[in-house]
C-alpha cells in the first residue's frame, strides 16, 4: 500500500505571490529519475527539482510567460503559457503517453472557490506515460477514460480515500496504487499521477492550497489540462456521451459533488 506524502522542497528563488497583480504558478516535476532547473521568462526560480516534487507559488505578471526546464544546462522542454490575471496555475512537466517521447508541459487552473464545511476540493490529474485510465476510489470506478493531460475537480467530504488507477475498462494491471489519499477540509488537494508503468516509475505528486472555509455544495467542473492527449481533443466534441469524453459516476456513498463537462485548450 502506498502512502501519499508531501516531500521537502528543493532550492527555490522566492518570488512574491501577488495574485491581485498577476498570477501564481506552481510547478510539478513529473519526470521521475531526473533533476530539473526551472525558469520563467529567463529567470531561474527553482533548482535541483527532483521527480515528484511540487514547488511554488511563484508570482508572475499576467499574460504570456515562457517556461523552460533544463537538466545539466540542456533544455528538456520549454513552452509559452498564458497566465490570466488572478489565476493560480499548476504547470506540470511530464511524459507523454509514450515513455520514450519528448516531455510535455501541461497547465491546470486551480479552482480556489469556497467549499462547504467539513468538505474539500480534490483534483486528480493524469500525467503519466499510460493510455486512458479509470480512477477507482474505495474500490469503485469514479472516473472513467481519463487521458494523459486531463484532470478532474470534485468536492468531497474530508477523510482518507483509497485510490488506484487501472487501464480503462479493465481491473488489471493496477498501474498505480492502491494508495491512501488524505483530504483535509478547507483545502484543495491536487494529485498528479506521473511516471511510466513500463519503467516502474509510477508515483504521485501532491500539493495543497487553502480555500475559503464556507461555500455552497455546488458541484465542481470536470476539466482538462492543456497538454498530453487532452491537447488533441476538439472543443466542439463537448456534449456528453461522445467518444473520448469523461464518463462520470456519481457515488452517493462518498458524498462526491461533480458535474459533467469538458473544456479543452489546445497546446
Secondary structure, DSSP 8 states (H G I E B T S, - for coil): -EE-------EE------TTTEEEEEEEEE-TT-EEEEEETTEEEEEEEETT-EEEEEEEESEEEEEEEEETTEEEEEEEEEE-TT-EEEEEEE--SSTTS--EEEEEE-------TTEEEEEEEE-SSSSSEEEEETTEEEEEEE-TTEEEEEEEESEEEEEEEEETT---SEEEEEEEEEE-TTEEEEEEEES-GGGT--EEEEEEEE--S------EE--B-SSGGGGG--GGG-STTSTT--EE---GGGT-BEE--------
